[in-house]
Amino acid sequence: MNRTQLFDTAENWFKDQGWKPFQFQKDTWTAFLQGKNGLLNAPTGSGKTYALWIPIVLNYIKMNPDYADKPTPGLKAIWITPLRSLSVEIQQAAERVVKDLGVPMTVGIRSGDTSQSERAKQKSKMPDLLITTPESLQLLLASKAYEKTFRECTAIVIDEWHELLGTKRGVQTELALSRLKTIAPQMRIWGISATIGNLQQAQQVLLGMNSEHYLNSVLIRANLHKKIKVLSIIPDKMETYPWRGHMGLHLIDAVAQIVRQSKTTLIFTNVRSACELWFQTLLEKYPEFAGEMAMHHGSIDRETRLWVENAIRKEELKVVVCTSSLDLGVDFAPVETIIQVGGPKGVARFLQRAGRSGHQPGKESVIYFLATHAMELIEASALKKAVAATMVEDRIPYLSSWDVLVQYLNTLAVSDGFFPDEIYKEVKQTFCYQGMTFEQWTWMLNFITNGSQSLQAYDEYKKVEIEANGLFKINNRRIAMHHRMQIGTIVGDAVLNVKFMSGGYIGTVEEWFISKLNPGDTFTFAGKKLELFRVKNMQALVRKADPKKISRTVSWMGGRMTLSAQMSELLRQELYTANTENLTPELKALAPLFKRQRKESIVPTTDEFLIETFKTREGFHAVFYPFEGRFVHEALASVMSYRISLLSPITFSLAYNDYGFELLSDTEIDMQAVFDNNLFSIAHLHYDLQKSLNATEMARRKFRDIAVISGLVFTGIPGKQIKTRHLQSSSQLIFEVFRDFEPDNLLLQQAYRETFEHQLEEGRLIESLERINEQQLVWKKCEKPTPFSFPIITDRLREKLSSESLSDRIKKMTASYMKN
């Protein structure tokens, strides 16, 4: 068939479905059939899956005219998805195309959920079209004769590329693609991405630095201008002194009303513990939702999650409380409404979630913003403008992730082995390792063969052998088995399987949470009140608890998110408009708060940086307002406290949120000395960060993940994972060895670099200090805490008091502050 006939075939198929192809779909078909690579930028629910499955099948028809009678065996195309939960839907889309077009192609899935029998079947005969994950693709590269498996593959599609970009899973994908380009030279590489700020860079990272694939590529934008309606849930009465969580659950009646008016509603929370809390509270207050309401997050049993997803599709559920586990890809046509609980901390995440409603071409998405405290209404107002202007964050790609490269080299050595000169050329073509020197490459080879300079006395680190012909290969079966078990870059705290004593599986909970419970204690998880019976072999055995018993809601480490750089900028600009007449409904609702803030202090303008000081029975407070996100504020608070302590001996207690940070001490800060000594300078910032934050300790914790990914420590066999504290102590021992005897070790240096670049966001910290230095420092000596400072103060109290005590304490504080 020629291209016109192939297009007619595709368009007729669309017509049979009652659809009409969009221009971006036809542009993608054309580019693919011309042999081009590319990145497709299309929103959720626009038909992007068919933009690439269709040309993959059409190309097979074109290259195999006798396809009906003489189908060619072997893998034809790979579809990479970051979430296993998306695999079934992608498979159904592919099967629909090949079945309707009468093309004898098989479609299979390969992921962590794939059974051993199915894997064995795939080993003897691969499906024509394979849907897999970045980790499972690496496992295929770790299998014997993998080159034969991929040799005839003509296409690879990386779905949701924006989710992988800027993560080590993305680096893992870059490395896999560098190998596949060599062994399957006819392979076209395509990515699918939602809108991000740096799409062209995303295209370059996907296809490789100045590679032939990049030079022969296109960037196709859907330009569908999806309508998104953003509505804020504004309380009838606005608190003058806001605090985190005070507003959210108080608006539950408004949430219930929205749920009743919609066919299906998804309620998004930012963290799993909030998801559990909202589910329980809704069910307790509105028992009529029972049977029509469910919960979905990553720690719940997979079978339960799949049931929830299918129930949404079949319109069997009225409302689902969920986390980012439902952010991506899964097509839920019946969903009419989204409710976002609390600030999403980024424009891209908000747009992604909004797109879960009206998840069909041409349909309007509706999303409600429910602020958990009054200040978040400023975020809501800023988000409305950002959505209207499609202002989205960049995804910053990783550079020089040595731990992922060590794992990749071991993967190649486990399979058929590799010749260093060949792999060096491939790796240098990737974006992540573009700056790698030959000396660093030589260090990597020495590391995998000799365990580096400081570990060469220990045979367990000498994993790769160099054979007579120069082939680098792992021959030890135990080392090979351990490596295959540990392939991947997602490192979390150890988890325990939560099971009923009768045998039913509920999900997973982190080890640190269970370690705080005693047998007989009650906790709420997956919508169930459970009583801990005992912990055995990394399993938490439970039984149903007495419903009258007080229980604690399960929580997870690392739950708090921070504002993105883009969101911080939008928040500041929106706050500055509070001083103008041009107020949005959200800012008008905050009038009582702004009025009190102006009475006690000021609402800063564009060229002002606000500092407030006041005294309470706790001590002397100094509160600074960069509005730059909690991670930057954590670092800035430490640096400022360190620099002030150099002027005169003083001890601080630190607190911070997304809007500012507080220094609390028992003696008053000489603020004039802070100004006179230019303590907001960026000079010596890196040194001061190291001194103030104990960067070595932070790097030591970061090194645990690096040690796991690079295979320096073994996490254990399935069902018998090594406990987190044992992993930490093992990695700490290696960290100390490297620090004391091999300070130029690339993995050690990476731990420090990631601490400063990713955890402390040193780049953003420098930019914020540069901005502060251009603003006028406005120091307000206040008589008492202000509305702006109140959320920071109460966040610190939250760590000391139970929720009931905190609420009572805050009522007393508010009453006291409102007297004047």
C-alpha angles and dihedrals in degrees: 000000000000123000094266091054092046091051090049088054091052096044092048089052090052089048090053089056091051091250138118119215117245120235091250090057092052091045089053092049090051095048093046094049089049088061096253129145122218158147120258116206108199134145125246113279096022098113096260092147091064090045086074108022089058098056091042089059093039091053090053089052090048094049094042110043090175093051094129095057103023110034113184115232125229141059113319103171141007126210114199117202124180092215124057089207090068094056098085094051093047089049091051091051092051093045090050091055098046093044095049093045091048094237113151097227125138123220122208141174126224116186142118088285094056113113122242091244091054091048091051090050091051090049091061095037124012119211117250092241118033127194112198146145130251090257095050090048088057089050089055089052087052092058125096117266091010091155089067090052094056101031097099096036110128102185144025123189122195107202123204089013090171088065093054096041111096093024134093088245085063090052088049088054092048090055094047090051091050089060096042091053089063100043096039104033093170091058117121115214120212133173130196117210139173116230113296130165096249104044095148092053089047088056091051093049091049097049101033136254110305090329124156088254091056094046089051096049143104136208110220120192121197094211091193094146094216112211113241121186113202118195126180121217101224120189120234090234122039121213113231093209108045128198133182113277096007095111106033105074090032087068094054092114090058089049092051090051091053090048091052092051095051132071092226129357130195115205109202121203123183096230137033095240090057089048090056091046095050092047092052094044094049091048094048094049097037107033088168087077090066109119091020098062131071141169129231128189137135097263096057119098111280093233090056091049092051090049090052092049092050091045090055091052091049091048091240094131129065098194138010123193107209149155133219087305086091097039096098141067106309107129112234105172095173094059109109103168140035125197116197111203110207129349111318088215092224140052094225093055091048092050091047091054094043087055091062087078121064084020093178133084112279096010121125118241117223121200129174120205114216111192115212090205134013097258090062088068086074087058089049092053092047092048092055090058093043092052091049091051095037091233104173134175127253119246106225112216122225122254127204100358096178095178092060091047091052090052092047093051090050089050091056090044091052093056117041098330126244143245110234098219092057095046093044091061091049095047092048088059091063122094093232096056100033090116097047112128124215088247090057090048090051089050090054092052091049090049095055094043103037104018090247126280098302100041101043092107090066118077094202090072094050094086104150124060124204110225126210094266092051095261115149108219143160109227100166107100094207093053090046092050093048091049094052090049091053102044109132141072102233107104118179136160115287112277132209124217110239110217136170114244086241089061107260115139117227107173142271133303127187117261094236092060095050090045089065092057129082125210107279094031116128127227136170118236134159089000093303132111105229135186117212112235101176145318118242132163094349090310126118107211112205143172133202111285130224103271090222094059118102110247136186121232114243115253137191134219119252092027099142118089128200133222115269117239090253093049091049091054092048091048093052093048090049092049091051090057088062085082092059135071092245099090127165120222089260094054091044088055088055092058094112090051094048091046092055091042091055091047093054098030135331140286101238123238128217095279098042131090111198125218120176128193128187141148129240133166087274092062140259116340128202114184123189124193116206092146089214105128133274098275092055090043091051090056094041092049090053094047093048093047090049094048093047090050089057089061093053133347109273137148124219140197110211131213130169145168135175093289104046149323137253132217111200121189141158091239128054119260116238094233094180089060088053089057096041093051094047094234091174090067120127090217112117090001095142092051092046091049090054092049098043101044102036089242091189091064092047091048089049090057091045089051091063090070092044091050091052095047093046092047097243089130127032118228096204139253122298111288092013105066119170112253118259094243091053091049090049093050092047093049091044091056091053090045090055091048092052093044094050102037107019110030092163091059106135094221091051091049089048091056091057093043093051091047092057100035102039108020101035095027091220092180092058090043091057091048092050092050090049089053093047090051089057093050129078111256107233113194115193119192101208129195093221141353116306129221089257093053096043098081090053093049093047092048088061091049090050090069091058103039138054116247092258093049090045092053092050092046092050092050090055092046092049092048090051095049093047095056093091 
